[in-house]
Structure formats: structure tokens, C-alpha cells
């Protein structure tokens, strides 16, 4: 797997309306994008820090993965996302190495990314997300 950089750090929050001002006023960051990811039942807000982003994740439903995370662990770091050139190929490589996958194939995520998650049981307790920018070839592939 060819990881090129940390794409973003995902942070679970109860409310974007409360969290965004904290990041803007305390850290001096600027929120540049808010979007809803319906299939994950979350709203996201993004901040740039150099080449890396911070993604705030607000649950839109009590049965979302983010809501369950907050209920169990409280607000805080939810996942670490790496940029890879090909999520599908990376998943095949990880599976061949015995890594437990949450996603067997890439799916659409926020910010026009194809994403997939590796299970924390295989990655030292850290939820790892693999990300690639959607390209025309990816959009028309079987994934």
C-alpha cells in the first residue's frame, strides 16, 4: 500500500454548531466546507492544516456509528485517514495480510473521496480510513 500522506483526522462531536466556533476561535482555523454524508448518517465540517484536514463528525441519528462512538467513548478522535492512490487495491492488499476490513469495497465519502475503513482490531485500536480522490475511472468502475 502506498500511503502518500495523512488525509485527515476525524473527530467525533455532538454538535457542529458548538464545535466549529471552538476550532475557529481557539485555534484560529477556518471551516471551509460543511456537508452531509447521508449513508453514514453524519454531518461533517472541514478545516485545512497544511496538506492535512481536520474533519468534525456530527451524528444525524442515534443509530449512526458516530453517535455510538460518542455514547461509548465521548467526543474525541474517531479515526485517522490516509491518502492512497487506489482504495480497492489497498483493501485487497490489506485483506491478503490478514487485516480485518470494515468495508470490502470503496464507497463514496465526503469531499468527493472514495473511502474504506480498516477495523481497529487489526490496527492497534485505531480506526483507519483509506481515501482516494474520485476520478472518472473510479466513478465508472465496478466499485
Secondary structure, DSSP 8 states (H G I E B T S, - for coil): --EEEEEEEEEEES-HHHHHHHHHHTT---EEEEEEEGGGTEEEEEEEETTEEEEEEEESSTTSHHHHHHHHH-SEEEEEEEEES-HHHHHHHHHHTT--BS-SS-EE-GGGEEEEEE-GGGTTT--EEEEEE--HHHHTS--
